[in-house]
Amino acid sequence: MSHLYVFSDNSSFVQGAADFILDVAARAIAERGRFTLALSGGGTPKPIYARLATREYQARVDWSGVHIFFGDERCVPPADAASNYHMTRETWFDHASLPAENIHRIRGEDDPTLEALRYEQEIAGFFRSRHLPVFDLILLGMGDNGHTASLFPGVAALRETTRWVVAQYVEVMQAWRVTFTAPLINAARHVAFMAEGAAKAQILWDVLKGPYQPDVLPSQMIQPEKGELYWLVDAAAASKLELQADEKNDRGVAPRGHARRIEY
């Protein structure tokens, strides 16, 4: 099932996304004793992670039960400014009560192919299963070209059906990435895209309203098989959509704050 929530402005978007993450966390810990979260990199989630690091938000969840993974990583050392881990550590981890052993980073400094295999094995060991693991929440961004995680238009990783994590050379970036694959993402209980700003308005329309062409718009591949798909966006990003508020009951986790649930 899919849910589109439009926040009135960027401030409410940041607060609403942070509240949403903690609400999913609280539910997971209450039901299963832990919360498994895979993070997105980039600029959009940075203020959200900063909000999660504040004293107010740190007090709302038992962080000893939170285990953090990464949906993708740039193949650079962890101290590199381009590293998703580096951004998240400086913004969130260094100011939070997360146990170090609960943070499962992708080793961007290692050989990409070997690291993809190692990270897949780490995930399998953590979930103690050879079957597709079910993350409680996977956060995703969306690039101006419709990519998500490091699933870029036209890359071989889009056609992966059995692997959970792969190494991918991205020609347009002239760089290697390690990324979750669509099958792993689509196995999650909750998947949440986060998009903000007018620059994302056209690509959001293309992905949600345009023809299905996942090789061109990889974000369209994300359709959880049994879980819930959320689009958390601000009004600027949603400006090209023809919006009609949906007042029907929503069986998913509804974000708090100034957000409209939209039928699309």
PASEBA-1860 file (N, C-alpha, C; in nm, 3 decimals):
! residues 264
1> MSHLYVFS> 0.085/-0.119/0.000/0.000/0.000/0.000/0.088/0.124/0.000 ~ 0.047/0.227/-0.074/0.127/0.349/-0.086/0.058/0.466/-0.017 ~ 0.138/0.556/0.038/0.089/0.672/0.110/0.172/0.792/0.068 ~ 0.106/0.901/0.034/0.175/1.027/0.002/0.134/1.130/0.105 ~ 0.233/1.184/0.176/0.208/1.288/0.276/0.280/1.415/0.234 ~ 0.205/1.524/0.227/0.261/1.653/0.186/0.262/1.747/0.305 ~ 0.382/1.792/0.341/0.400/1.885/0.453/0.400/2.028/0.400 ~ 0.347/2.119/0.481/0.324/2.255/0.434/0.451/2.331/0.401
9> DNSSFVQG> 0.560/2.302/0.471/0.685/2.372/0.446/0.801/2.282/0.488 ~ 0.923/2.332/0.468/1.040/2.249/0.495/1.055/2.217/0.643 ~ 1.022/2.312/0.729/1.035/2.290/0.872/0.944/2.178/0.919 ~ 0.819/2.178/0.873/0.726/2.072/0.913/0.764/1.940/0.848 ~ 0.826/1.946/0.730/0.875/1.824/0.665/0.984/1.758/0.749 ~ 1.079/1.836/0.796/1.188/1.782/0.878/1.134/1.722/1.007 ~ 1.048/1.798/1.075/0.992/1.748/1.201/0.904/1.626/1.176 ~ 0.822/1.631/1.073/0.732/1.521/1.045/0.806/1.393/1.009
17> AADFILDV> 0.915/1.405/0.931/0.993/1.287/0.895/1.061/1.228/1.017 ~ 1.117/1.314/1.104/1.181/1.265/1.226/1.080/1.197/1.317 ~ 0.961/1.255/1.331/0.857/1.193/1.412/0.815/1.059/1.353 ~ 0.803/1.053/1.222/0.764/0.929/1.155/0.864/0.817/1.185 ~ 0.993/0.848/1.175/1.097/0.747/1.203/1.085/0.695/1.345 ~ 1.067/0.786/1.441/1.057/0.742/1.580/0.927/0.667/1.609 ~ 0.820/0.703/1.540/0.695/0.630/1.559/0.707/0.486/1.508 ~ 0.772/0.468/1.392/0.794/0.332/1.341/0.887/0.257/1.436
25> AARAIAER> 0.989/0.328/1.489/1.083/0.265/1.582/1.012/0.217/1.708 ~ 0.929/0.303/1.765/0.859/0.267/1.889/0.768/0.147/1.868 ~ 0.701/0.144/1.754/0.612/0.031/1.725/0.693/-0.098/1.709 ~ 0.805/-0.091/1.636/0.887/-0.210/1.613/0.944/-0.264/1.744 ~ 0.993/-0.174/1.829/1.052/-0.218/1.956/0.945/-0.279/2.046 ~ 0.826/-0.221/2.045/0.717/-0.276/2.126/0.674/-0.414/2.077 ~ 0.676/-0.434/1.945/0.627/-0.559/1.888/0.734/-0.667/1.879 ~ 0.860/-0.626/1.850/0.963/-0.727/1.822/1.090/-0.708/1.905
33> GRFTLALS> 1.096/-0.605/1.987/1.210/-0.585/2.075/1.327/-0.513/2.014 ~ 1.318/-0.475/1.887/1.426/-0.402/1.823/1.372/-0.330/1.700 ~ 1.450/-0.237/1.650/1.414/-0.159/1.532/1.531/-0.161/1.435 ~ 1.508/-0.212/1.314/1.612/-0.218/1.212/1.585/-0.111/1.107 ~ 1.682/-0.023/1.090/1.667/0.096/1.005/1.783/0.103/0.907 ~ 1.752/0.123/0.779/1.854/0.147/0.678/1.844/0.292/0.632 ~ 1.957/0.361/0.634/1.958/0.505/0.610/1.988/0.540/0.466 ~ 1.941/0.658/0.429/1.974/0.720/0.302/2.080/0.827/0.326
41> GGGTPKPI> 2.162/0.853/0.226/2.257/0.963/0.234/2.203/1.086/0.161 ~ 2.293/1.179/0.132/2.253/1.299/0.060/2.214/1.413/0.151 ~ 2.173/1.523/0.090/2.142/1.644/0.166/2.005/1.643/0.230 ~ 1.907/1.577/0.169/1.770/1.583/0.222/1.758/1.531/0.365 ~ 1.816/1.414/0.399/1.796/1.364/0.535/1.884/1.429/0.641 ~ 1.981/1.509/0.601/2.076/1.564/0.699/2.007/1.639/0.812 ~ 1.916/1.733/0.785/1.850/1.801/0.898/1.757/1.710/0.977 ~ 1.709/1.604/0.913/1.625/1.508/0.983/1.710/1.431/1.084
49> YARLATRE> 1.829/1.388/1.042/1.919/1.319/1.133/1.963/1.411/1.247 ~ 1.983/1.538/1.215/2.019/1.634/1.320/1.907/1.648/1.423 ~ 1.782/1.644/1.377/1.669/1.650/1.468/1.666/1.526/1.559 ~ 1.697/1.410/1.502/1.698/1.287/1.582/1.807/1.288/1.689 ~ 1.910/1.370/1.669/2.021/1.379/1.765/1.990/1.469/1.883 ~ 1.881/1.545/1.877/1.851/1.638/1.985/1.806/1.564/2.110 ~ 1.818/1.630/2.223/1.783/1.569/2.352/1.637/1.524/2.354 ~ 1.550/1.605/2.296/1.407/1.572/2.294/1.384/1.438/2.224
57> YQARVDWS> 1.445/1.420/2.109/1.421/1.298/2.032/1.498/1.179/2.089 ~ 1.613/1.204/2.148/1.689/1.096/2.209/1.613/1.033/2.325 ~ 1.528/1.113/2.389/1.455/1.063/2.506/1.331/0.982/2.470 ~ 1.295/0.979/2.342/1.168/0.917/2.304/1.178/0.769/2.268 ~ 1.300/0.718/2.251/1.317/0.579/2.208/1.429/0.515/2.288 ~ 1.419/0.386/2.313/1.528/0.310/2.373/1.627/0.277/2.262 ~ 1.731/0.357/2.250/1.824/0.346/2.138/1.909/0.220/2.144 ~ 1.912/0.153/2.258/1.987/0.028/2.264/1.923/-0.079/2.177
65> GVHIFFGD> 1.794/-0.060/2.143/1.725/-0.156/2.058/1.722/-0.116/1.912 ~ 1.794/-0.010/1.875/1.795/0.039/1.737/1.922/-0.008/1.668 ~ 1.908/-0.071/1.553/2.022/-0.115/1.472/2.016/-0.045/1.337 ~ 2.126/0.020/1.303/2.130/0.105/1.184/2.221/0.046/1.078 ~ 2.168/0.041/0.957/2.241/-0.002/0.837/2.236/0.112/0.736 ~ 2.301/0.093/0.623/2.303/0.194/0.518/2.254/0.134/0.387 ~ 2.162/0.204/0.322/2.108/0.155/0.196/2.206/0.163/0.081 ~ 2.302/0.252/0.092/2.409/0.258/-0.007/2.524/0.341/0.050
73> ERCVPPAD> 2.637/0.331/-0.016/2.755/0.407/0.027/2.844/0.436/-0.092 ~ 2.904/0.553/-0.088/3.006/0.587/-0.186/3.136/0.518/-0.147 ~ 3.212/0.475/-0.244/3.334/0.398/-0.215/3.450/0.492/-0.187 ~ 3.443/0.550/-0.068/3.544/0.642/-0.017/3.569/0.606/0.130 ~ 3.680/0.649/0.188/3.705/0.622/0.330/3.600/0.687/0.420 ~ 3.581/0.636/0.541/3.477/0.688/0.629/3.498/0.832/0.675 ~ 3.619/0.883/0.663/3.644/1.023/0.700/3.624/1.118/0.584 ~ 3.597/1.066/0.465/3.578/1.149/0.347/3.444/1.222/0.356
81> AASNYHMT> 3.443/1.349/0.318/3.321/1.428/0.326/3.209/1.372/0.239 ~ 3.244/1.293/0.136/3.144/1.235/0.047/3.078/1.111/0.105 ~ 3.132/1.058/0.214/3.082/0.934/0.272/2.946/0.956/0.341 ~ 2.850/0.870/0.311/2.721/0.876/0.381/2.738/0.851/0.530 ~ 2.826/0.758/0.563/2.853/0.731/0.705/2.911/0.855/0.773 ~ 3.005/0.920/0.707/3.068/1.040/0.765/2.963/1.147/0.794 ~ 2.876/1.173/0.697/2.772/1.274/0.717/2.682/1.238/0.834 ~ 2.641/1.111/0.838/2.548/1.069/0.943/2.615/1.068/1.080
89> RETWFDHA> 2.741/1.028/1.085/2.813/1.028/1.212/2.825/1.169/1.267 ~ 2.868/1.263/1.184/2.886/1.401/1.230/2.753/1.465/1.269 ~ 2.648/1.431/1.197/2.518/1.494/1.217/2.440/1.431/1.332 ~ 2.454/1.300/1.347/2.367/1.226/1.438/2.445/1.142/1.540 ~ 2.524/1.047/1.493/2.582/0.948/1.583/2.670/1.008/1.692 ~ 2.748/1.111/1.656/2.838/1.172/1.754/2.764/1.243/1.866 ~ 2.635/1.266/1.849/2.557/1.342/1.947/2.446/1.257/2.009 ~ 2.452/1.126/1.988/2.342/1.040/2.028/2.390/0.928/2.118
97> SLPAENIH> 2.295/0.855/2.172/2.327/0.747/2.265/2.323/0.610/2.198 ~ 2.344/0.606/2.069/2.346/0.479/1.996/2.469/0.397/2.032 ~ 2.454/0.272/2.072/2.572/0.188/2.095/2.650/0.170/1.965 ~ 2.781/0.179/1.973/2.865/0.169/1.853/2.842/0.038/1.780 ~ 2.818/-0.070/1.854/2.800/-0.201/1.790/2.667/-0.212/1.717 ~ 2.578/-0.115/1.736/2.450/-0.115/1.666/2.455/-0.042/1.533 ~ 2.570/0.013/1.499/2.586/0.085/1.373/2.664/-0.003/1.277 ~ 2.599/-0.042/1.169/2.656/-0.137/1.073/2.687/-0.061/0.945
105> RIRGEDDP> 2.809/-0.016/0.932/2.843/0.067/0.818/2.896/-0.016/0.701 ~ 2.879/0.037/0.583/2.943/-0.018/0.463/3.084/0.037/0.458 ~ 3.182/-0.050/0.439/3.322/-0.008/0.437/3.359/0.043/0.297 ~ 3.333/0.170/0.278/3.356/0.230/0.147/3.501/0.232/0.105 ~ 3.592/0.213/0.201/3.734/0.215/0.170/3.785/0.083/0.113 ~ 3.702/-0.022/0.119/3.745/-0.153/0.074/3.705/-0.179/-0.071 ~ 3.753/-0.290/-0.125/3.718/-0.327/-0.262/3.566/-0.338/-0.274 ~ 3.504/-0.269/-0.370/3.357/-0.263/-0.376/3.290/-0.400/-0.388
113> TLEALRYE> 3.342/-0.486/-0.475/3.280/-0.617/-0.495/3.288/-0.702/-0.370 ~ 3.405/-0.703/-0.308/3.422/-0.781/-0.186/3.339/-0.724/-0.071 ~ 3.332/-0.592/-0.065/3.256/-0.529/0.043/3.106/-0.555/0.028 ~ 3.056/-0.558/-0.096/2.915/-0.589/-0.117/2.883/-0.729/-0.065 ~ 2.973/-0.824/-0.092/2.955/-0.960/-0.042/2.962/-0.964/0.111 ~ 3.059/-0.892/0.168/3.074/-0.892/0.314/2.953/-0.831/0.381 ~ 2.903/-0.720/0.325/2.790/-0.652/0.388/2.664/-0.738/0.378 ~ 2.647/-0.805/0.266/2.535/-0.897/0.252/2.543/-1.007/0.357
121> QEIAGFFR> 2.663/-1.059/0.380/2.682/-1.162/0.482/2.657/-1.107/0.621 ~ 2.696/-0.983/0.646/2.670/-0.922/0.777/2.521/-0.910/0.800 ~ 2.447/-0.869/0.698/2.302/-0.859/0.711/2.241/-0.996/0.737 ~ 2.286/-1.096/0.662/2.234/-1.232/0.681/2.264/-1.282/0.822 ~ 2.384/-1.254/0.872/2.420/-1.296/1.006/2.338/-1.225/1.112 ~ 2.313/-1.096/1.090/2.234/-1.021/1.188/2.091/-1.074/1.194 ~ 2.030/-1.095/1.077/1.892/-1.142/1.074/1.881/-1.294/1.093 ~ 1.996/-1.361/1.092/2.001/-1.505/1.110/1.910/-1.578/1.012
129> SRHLPVFD> 1.924/-1.541/0.887/1.839/-1.600/0.784/1.907/-1.592/0.650 ~ 1.884/-1.694/0.567/1.931/-1.692/0.429/1.823/-1.637/0.336 ~ 1.706/-1.615/0.392/1.597/-1.559/0.313/1.606/-1.406/0.317 ~ 1.535/-1.340/0.228/1.537/-1.195/0.226/1.503/-1.139/0.363 ~ 1.591/-1.061/0.422/1.561/-1.002/0.553/1.454/-0.894/0.540 ~ 1.383/-0.873/0.648/1.276/-0.773/0.649/1.317/-0.660/0.743 ~ 1.364/-0.550/0.686/1.395/-0.431/0.766/1.264/-0.367/0.812 ~ 1.268/-0.308/0.930/1.150/-0.235/0.977/1.126/-0.110/0.895
137> LILLGMGD> 1.233/-0.040/0.859/1.220/0.083/0.782/1.344/0.104/0.697 ~ 1.324/0.132/0.570/1.432/0.172/0.480/1.401/0.312/0.430 ~ 1.491/0.405/0.456/1.476/0.543/0.409/1.544/0.558/0.274 ~ 1.479/0.632/0.186/1.532/0.654/0.051/1.522/0.800/0.013 ~ 1.619/0.846/-0.063/1.609/0.974/-0.130/1.578/0.948/-0.276 ~ 1.566/1.055/-0.352/1.543/1.042/-0.495/1.618/1.152/-0.567 ~ 1.704/1.113/-0.660/1.782/1.210/-0.735/1.701/1.277/-0.844 ~ 1.755/1.384/-0.899/1.686/1.456/-1.006/1.666/1.370/-1.130
145> NGHTASLF> 1.743/1.260/-1.142/1.728/1.169/-1.256/1.645/1.046/-1.221 ~ 1.582/1.047/-1.105/1.496/0.936/-1.066/1.566/0.821/-0.998 ~ 1.696/0.834/-0.970/1.765/0.724/-0.904/1.732/0.725/-0.755 ~ 1.748/0.609/-0.692/1.734/0.598/-0.547/1.837/0.499/-0.497 ~ 1.882/0.516/-0.370/1.999/0.446/-0.321/2.108/0.470/-0.427 ~ 2.178/0.366/-0.472/2.270/0.385/-0.586/2.221/0.303/-0.704 ~ 2.090/0.302/-0.720/2.026/0.240/-0.836/2.000/0.350/-0.938 ~ 2.098/0.370/-1.026/2.092/0.477/-1.125/2.031/0.427/-1.255
153> PGVAALRE> 1.978/0.517/-1.338/1.920/0.475/-1.466/2.018/0.391/-1.549 ~ 1.968/0.278/-1.596/2.043/0.197/-1.689/2.150/0.106/-1.632 ~ 2.176/0.109/-1.503/2.286/0.029/-1.448/2.245/-0.118/-1.433 ~ 2.346/-0.205/-1.428/2.321/-0.348/-1.419/2.247/-0.386/-1.291 ~ 2.270/-0.310/-1.183/2.207/-0.343/-1.054/2.055/-0.343/-1.062 ~ 1.998/-0.274/-1.158/1.852/-0.270/-1.171/1.795/-0.406/-1.208 ~ 1.876/-0.490/-1.269/1.828/-0.620/-1.315/1.862/-0.733/-1.218 ~ 1.917/-0.697/-1.102/1.952/-0.797/-1.001/1.826/-0.852/-0.935
161> TTRWVVAQ> 1.816/-0.984/-0.927/1.698/-1.047/-0.869/1.728/-1.134/-0.748 ~ 1.855/-1.169/-0.726/1.887/-1.260/-0.616/1.976/-1.197/-0.509 ~ 2.068/-1.110/-0.548/2.157/-1.048/-0.452/2.085/-0.941/-0.373 ~ 2.130/-0.922/-0.247/2.074/-0.817/-0.162/2.155/-0.688/-0.171 ~ 2.285/-0.703/-0.186/2.377/-0.589/-0.190/2.474/-0.612/-0.306 ~ 2.497/-0.509/-0.386/2.589/-0.524/-0.500/2.680/-0.403/-0.509 ~ 2.792/-0.423/-0.577/2.880/-0.313/-0.614/2.838/-0.265/-0.753 ~ 2.838/-0.135/-0.773/2.796/-0.080/-0.901/2.883/0.040/-0.937
169> YVEVMQAW> 2.944/0.034/-1.056/3.015/0.152/-1.106/2.912/0.241/-1.174 ~ 2.905/0.366/-1.132/2.808/0.460/-1.186/2.881/0.555/-1.280 ~ 2.858/0.535/-1.407/2.933/0.609/-1.509/2.913/0.760/-1.495 ~ 2.789/0.802/-1.471/2.761/0.945/-1.464/2.834/1.010/-1.347 ~ 2.863/0.933/-1.243/2.936/0.984/-1.128/3.084/0.951/-1.137 ~ 3.119/0.861/-1.230/3.256/0.812/-1.245/3.309/0.764/-1.109 ~ 3.227/0.679/-1.047/3.263/0.631/-0.913/3.192/0.500/-0.885 ~ 3.252/0.422/-0.796/3.191/0.299/-0.749/3.099/0.327/-0.631
177> RVTFTAPL> 2.993/0.251/-0.623/2.901/0.256/-0.510/2.873/0.113/-0.465 ~ 2.833/0.098/-0.340/2.778/-0.027/-0.288/2.634/0.004/-0.250 ~ 2.540/-0.080/-0.294/2.399/-0.044/-0.277/2.311/-0.165/-0.247 ~ 2.206/-0.139/-0.170/2.096/-0.235/-0.159/2.035/-0.252/-0.298 ~ 1.980/-0.371/-0.324/1.908/-0.394/-0.448/1.758/-0.377/-0.426 ~ 1.684/-0.370/-0.536/1.539/-0.354/-0.525/1.473/-0.469/-0.450 ~ 1.513/-0.596/-0.471/1.448/-0.703/-0.394/1.462/-0.686/-0.243 ~ 1.578/-0.642/-0.196/1.597/-0.621/-0.052/1.512/-0.506/-0.002
185> INAARHVA> 1.510/-0.397/-0.077/1.429/-0.281/-0.036/1.282/-0.318/-0.033 ~ 1.236/-0.390/-0.134/1.094/-0.422/-0.145/1.047/-0.526/-0.044 ~ 1.140/-0.586/0.031/1.102/-0.681/0.135/1.073/-0.613/0.268 ~ 1.100/-0.483/0.281/1.088/-0.412/0.409/0.943/-0.395/0.452 ~ 0.926/-0.379/0.584/0.792/-0.352/0.637/0.747/-0.211/0.600 ~ 0.840/-0.117/0.605/0.810/0.021/0.569/0.925/0.075/0.485 ~ 0.892/0.141/0.375/0.991/0.211/0.292/0.943/0.354/0.279 ~ 1.031/0.450/0.304/0.992/0.590/0.299/1.086/0.670/0.210
193> FMAEGAAK> 1.032/0.723/0.101/1.103/0.821/0.021/1.089/0.957/0.087 ~ 1.196/1.036/0.084/1.192/1.172/0.135/1.236/1.265/0.024 ~ 1.153/1.365/-0.007/1.186/1.459/-0.115/1.140/1.597/-0.075 ~ 1.225/1.695/-0.097/1.188/1.832/-0.062/1.246/1.930/-0.162 ~ 1.175/2.041/-0.179/1.222/2.149/-0.265/1.164/2.144/-0.406 ~ 1.153/2.262/-0.467/1.095/2.273/-0.601/1.175/2.199/-0.706 ~ 1.304/2.179/-0.683/1.387/2.108/-0.780/1.344/1.963/-0.798 ~ 1.271/1.909/-0.701/1.225/1.769/-0.710/1.083/1.758/-0.765
201> AQILWDVL> 1.021/1.870/-0.798/0.880/1.867/-0.837/0.857/1.789/-0.966 ~ 0.938/1.811/-1.067/0.916/1.743/-1.194/0.945/1.594/-1.185 ~ 1.054/1.558/-1.121/1.088/1.416/-1.113/0.987/1.343/-1.024 ~ 0.933/1.409/-0.923/0.830/1.345/-0.841/0.707/1.318/-0.925 ~ 0.669/1.413/-1.009/0.555/1.391/-1.100/0.586/1.277/-1.196 ~ 0.706/1.274/-1.252/0.742/1.170/-1.348/0.732/1.031/-1.285 ~ 0.782/1.018/-1.161/0.783/0.888/-1.095/0.643/0.845/-1.055 ~ 0.562/0.937/-1.003/0.430/0.900/-0.953/0.322/0.901/-1.059
209> KGPYQPDV> 0.333/0.990/-1.157/0.225/1.009/-1.255/0.263/0.967/-1.396 ~ 0.392/0.959/-1.424/0.436/0.927/-1.559/0.429/0.779/-1.589 ~ 0.462/0.741/-1.714/0.461/0.599/-1.750/0.563/0.520/-1.671 ~ 0.534/0.391/-1.651/0.624/0.304/-1.577/0.741/0.266/-1.666 ~ 0.858/0.319/-1.635/0.980/0.290/-1.710/1.097/0.285/-1.611 ~ 1.104/0.178/-1.532/1.200/0.171/-1.421/1.345/0.175/-1.463 ~ 1.377/0.137/-1.588/1.515/0.146/-1.632/1.557/0.291/-1.647 ~ 1.459/0.379/-1.668/1.484/0.523/-1.680/1.464/0.592/-1.545
217> LPSQMIQP> 1.363/0.546/-1.472/1.328/0.604/-1.341/1.331/0.493/-1.236 ~ 1.451/0.459/-1.187/1.462/0.346/-1.094/1.376/0.355/-0.969 ~ 1.341/0.476/-0.926/1.256/0.488/-0.807/1.123/0.416/-0.826 ~ 1.079/0.400/-0.950/0.954/0.331/-0.976/0.962/0.182/-0.942 ~ 1.083/0.128/-0.931/1.099/-0.013/-0.897/1.061/-0.043/-0.752 ~ 1.057/0.060/-0.670/1.034/0.039/-0.528/0.885/0.028/-0.502 ~ 0.843/-0.097/-0.484/0.704/-0.129/-0.458/0.702/-0.246/-0.360 ~ 0.706/-0.217/-0.229/0.714/-0.325/-0.129/0.610/-0.434/-0.152
225> EKGELYWL> 0.655/-0.559/-0.141/0.568/-0.672/-0.169/0.460/-0.688/-0.062 ~ 0.499/-0.675/0.065/0.404/-0.691/0.175/0.400/-0.570/0.267 ~ 0.493/-0.479/0.249/0.504/-0.364/0.338/0.433/-0.241/0.287 ~ 0.463/-0.131/0.351/0.400/-0.002/0.322/0.501/0.092/0.259 ~ 0.460/0.163/0.156/0.544/0.261/0.088/0.493/0.401/0.121 ~ 0.586/0.486/0.166/0.551/0.624/0.202/0.632/0.721/0.116 ~ 0.565/0.827/0.077/0.633/0.942/0.017/0.613/1.058/0.113 ~ 0.721/1.104/0.175/0.717/1.218/0.266/0.779/1.335/0.192
233> VDAAAASK> 0.698/1.434/0.156/0.745/1.544/0.071/0.693/1.676/0.124 ~ 0.761/1.784/0.086/0.709/1.915/0.121/0.626/1.970/0.005 ~ 0.558/2.080/0.031/0.466/2.135/-0.068/0.537/2.176/-0.196 ~ 0.661/2.223/-0.185/0.735/2.263/-0.304/0.761/2.144/-0.395 ~ 0.799/2.031/-0.338/0.823/1.911/-0.418/0.695/1.859/-0.481 ~ 0.583/1.881/-0.415/0.454/1.830/-0.464/0.381/1.928/-0.553 ~ 0.444/2.038/-0.589/0.374/2.148/-0.656/0.320/2.113/-0.794 ~ 0.375/2.013/-0.862/0.326/1.976/-0.995/0.220/1.867/-0.991
241> LELQADEK> 0.195/1.812/-0.875/0.095/1.707/-0.864/-0.044/1.768/-0.849 ~ -0.143/1.702/-0.907/-0.281/1.741/-0.884/-0.327/1.669/-0.759 ~ -0.337/1.744/-0.652/-0.357/1.682/-0.521/-0.504/1.684/-0.479 ~ -0.544/1.574/-0.424/-0.678/1.561/-0.368/-0.665/1.490/-0.235 ~ -0.695/1.561/-0.129/-0.679/1.501/0.004/-0.767/1.379/0.019 ~ -0.714/1.276/0.083/-0.786/1.152/0.105/-0.816/1.139/0.253 ~ -0.942/1.141/0.288/-0.981/1.136/0.428/-1.009/0.994/0.477 ~ -0.983/0.894/0.392/-1.011/0.756/0.431/-0.917/0.711/0.541
249> NDRGVAPR> -0.958/0.610/0.612/-0.872/0.554/0.717/-0.743/0.502/0.656 ~ -0.634/0.519/0.727/-0.501/0.482/0.679/-0.445/0.379/0.776 ~ -0.421/0.257/0.726/-0.373/0.153/0.816/-0.223/0.159/0.840 ~ -0.154/0.252/0.774/-0.011/0.266/0.795/0.020/0.355/0.915 ~ 0.147/0.392/0.929/0.190/0.483/1.034/0.176/0.625/0.980 ~ 0.082/0.700/1.029/0.056/0.834/0.976/0.151/0.935/1.039 ~ 0.226/1.011/0.958/0.313/1.114/1.014/0.234/1.218/1.090 ~ 0.294/1.272/1.193/0.231/1.378/1.271/0.251/1.512/1.201
257> GHARRIEY> 0.194/1.615/1.261/0.222/1.751/1.216/0.135/1.794/1.100 ~ 0.179/1.899/1.033/0.100/1.962/0.928/0.124/1.890/0.796 ~ 0.062/1.773/0.781/0.077/1.694/0.659/-0.061/1.651/0.612 ~ -0.081/1.656/0.480/-0.202/1.606/0.419/-0.175/1.470/0.359 ~ -0.263/1.374/0.385/-0.252/1.247/0.315/-0.322/1.264/0.181 ~ -0.252/1.224/0.075/-0.298/1.249/-0.061/-0.323/1.118/-0.134 ~ -0.432/1.114/-0.210/-0.459/1.002/-0.300/-0.386/1.030/-0.431 ~ -0.308/0.935/-0.479/-0.238/0.958/-0.608/-0.238/0.833/-0.692
END
